[in-house]
Each structure stands twice: as C-alpha cells, then as structure tokens.
Amino acid sequence: MAKTPKWQYDEFKHCGVDFSNPAEVESYEETHRQMRDFKKETQDIVKAVGISGKDTIIDFGCGTGAFTFNAADKCRKIYAVDVSKAMLNFCKKKCRKAKIENVEFFRAGFLTYEHNAKPVDAIVTKLALHHLPDFWKLVALRRLAAMIKKGGKLYLSDIVYSFDIKNYEKSVQRWIRKTVDKGDLDFKRRIEVHIGQEFSTMDWIMEKLFETAGFKIIKRDYKEGFFANYLYHKI
Ligand SMILES: C[S@@+](CC[C@H](N)C(=O)[O-])C[C@H]1O[C@@H](n2cnc3c(N)ncnc32)[C@H](O)[C@@H]1O
C-alpha cells in the first residue's frame, strides 16, 4: 500500500457529523429510513446508470447500505467503501443477514481506497463527497476516474448549493424550517452541522471539478437549492 504523505487531507477524521460513533450510525439509519425510500432510490440509480447483472460497481461512502444493500442483486459485484468502521459494520451485518455474498467491504475513502482489480463499470456515491474540501474533491474525482472503465459511469448525488448566493441566509433558514415542520429535530441538528462544518459547495464549482477530472456530463438535476444528482461518463 502506498504511504500517505503527511500533507494529505485526513479523511478519517470525520468532519462534521461523527459517523465513527455507533449511536450516530443507528440514528442515521433510523431517520433516513423514515425520510427516504432506499429501494426506490436504488431502482432510479440502477435505471439511470443502466446497471446490469454483469456489472461491477464501487459505492463510495456506502454508509449503512442505502445503495449497496439494495443494488447487490442487480449487479455482479459491489466494492463497498467507507472511512467509518461503525458504518461498515452496520452495512456488513445487514448484508450478512440477507445472505448477500457479492459485496466486498473496504475501510478506506475517496483519497485512500486502492482498487486492486479491473476498472469498474460504474461508481455510485451518495451524500459523501461533501466531506472533502474542494481541492481534495478534485483529487478524489481524478482517483475515481482512474478506477472506471473508459465510457463507464459516475453517478454522484450530494448536497450541493444551487441557491442564489445573494439570499443564502434566507435559503438556509428556509431549508432548516422545512425539516422542523416535518417534526424532525435530529435531522435539523445534522443540517446545522452540515452547513457550518462540512464542505458542500456551489453547483458551478462541482461541474468544473467533474470536467477537470476527466468526466463528461450526461445528466444533472438540481433540487430545492440544496440537492444535486449528476450522471457523468469517463472520457
Ligand atoms: C451522509 S452518509 C451517506 C451514506 C450513504 N451513502 C447514504 O446514502 O445514506 C456519509 C458517509 O460517507 C462516509 N465518508 C465520509 N468521508 C468519506 C470519505 N472521505 N471517503 C469515503 N466515505 C466517506 C461517512 O463515513 C458516511 O458513512
């Protein structure tokens, strides 16, 4: 394994929400299960990317398995990668219980995972890249490009800011108010930590990062000023 230089960003230190804490992981699964439909999300990604039974995929920041767990029976193999031992253990347990055998787990991240196998057909990553500052996002995207077959796909979904910067305070407050209206105070806490301590960035910066890293856009979709889904292919 290559030695990590001292100046490299430490992606294991968990900026913002502390996903190394098992209690945080349990509560993450609980709140997200209530607010999201993991099965439907996965079906939509499988369809958008065109994933088939012969494909190999890397899921970066797999977390509790929102994608990995539901996509395992739709492809040949998934490499599930996450910096958090607690998240990986949760995902592993879920897969083991369901007798899923085509997932390999790696405690690593965008900057440290070494893909010692053939380039994959696709990389999927959801709500994870914002843990890196922008320069390191670019380093990460270049690393991802090297792990994908030529013409292979990158599906990235994350919190990306597309609101009008002149009204950023109002936009953030509106977003927080929406979650409070849904009665979800734990989610509110996570959003506040997200905005103040994590590295979500602007839409135009993200698009330039993909392009600079060697990807060509197929589709992008911005929602509510805070969410983005991107489908790119490797040139
Ligand atoms: C908000 S959760 C998203 C989990 C899952 N993808 C989902 O859709 O629910 C973010 C995940 O990214 C992981 N993570 C944080 N920094 C990372 C990095 N540099 N590389 C890979 N995963 C990272 C965290 O440990 C956590 O499991």
The ligand as a MOL file (V3000), in Angstrom:
LIG
                    3D

  0  0  0     0  0            999 V3000
M  V30 BEGIN CTAB
M  V30 COUNTS 27 29 0 0 0
M  V30 BEGIN ATOM
M  V30 1 C -24.3050 11.0110 4.9980 0
M  V30 2 S -23.5700 9.4160 4.9610 0 CHG=1
M  V30 3 C -24.1990 8.7330 3.4490 0
M  V30 4 C -24.2900 7.2300 3.4890 0
M  V30 5 C -24.9600 6.5650 2.3120 0
M  V30 6 N -24.2300 6.7590 1.0780 0
M  V30 7 C -26.3890 7.0240 2.1460 0
M  V30 8 O -26.7960 7.3640 1.0190 0
M  V30 9 O -27.1460 7.0070 3.1160 0 CHG=-1
M  V30 10 C -21.8960 9.8130 4.5310 0
M  V30 11 C -20.9820 8.6220 4.5450 0
M  V30 12 O -19.7380 8.9930 3.9340 0
M  V30 13 C -18.6870 8.4700 4.7060 0
M  V30 14 N -17.4810 9.2670 4.4210 0
M  V30 15 C -17.0890 10.4220 4.9730 0
M  V30 16 N -15.9390 10.8330 4.4390 0
M  V30 17 C -15.5950 9.9110 3.4980 0
M  V30 18 C -14.5080 9.7520 2.6090 0
M  V30 19 N -13.5320 10.6490 2.5510 0
M  V30 20 N -14.4740 8.6780 1.7980 0
M  V30 21 C -15.4730 7.7630 1.8400 0
M  V30 22 N -16.5300 7.8400 2.6700 0
M  V30 23 C -16.5900 8.9010 3.4860 0
M  V30 24 C -19.1920 8.5460 6.1420 0
M  V30 25 O -18.4840 7.6880 7.0000 0
M  V30 26 C -20.6370 8.1330 5.9530 0
M  V30 27 O -20.8010 6.7550 6.0240 0
M  V30 END ATOM
M  V30 BEGIN BOND
M  V30 1 1 1 2
M  V30 2 1 2 3
M  V30 3 1 2 10
M  V30 4 1 3 4
M  V30 5 1 4 5
M  V30 6 1 5 6
M  V30 7 1 5 7
M  V30 8 2 7 8
M  V30 9 1 7 9
M  V30 10 1 10 11
M  V30 11 1 11 12
M  V30 12 1 11 26
M  V30 13 1 12 13
M  V30 14 1 13 14
M  V30 15 1 13 24
M  V30 16 1 14 15
M  V30 17 1 14 23
M  V30 18 2 15 16
M  V30 19 1 16 17
M  V30 20 1 17 18
M  V30 21 2 17 23
M  V30 22 1 18 19
M  V30 23 2 18 20
M  V30 24 1 20 21
M  V30 25 2 21 22
M  V30 26 1 22 23
M  V30 27 1 24 25
M  V30 28 1 24 26
M  V30 29 1 26 27
M  V30 END BOND
M  V30 END CTAB
M  END
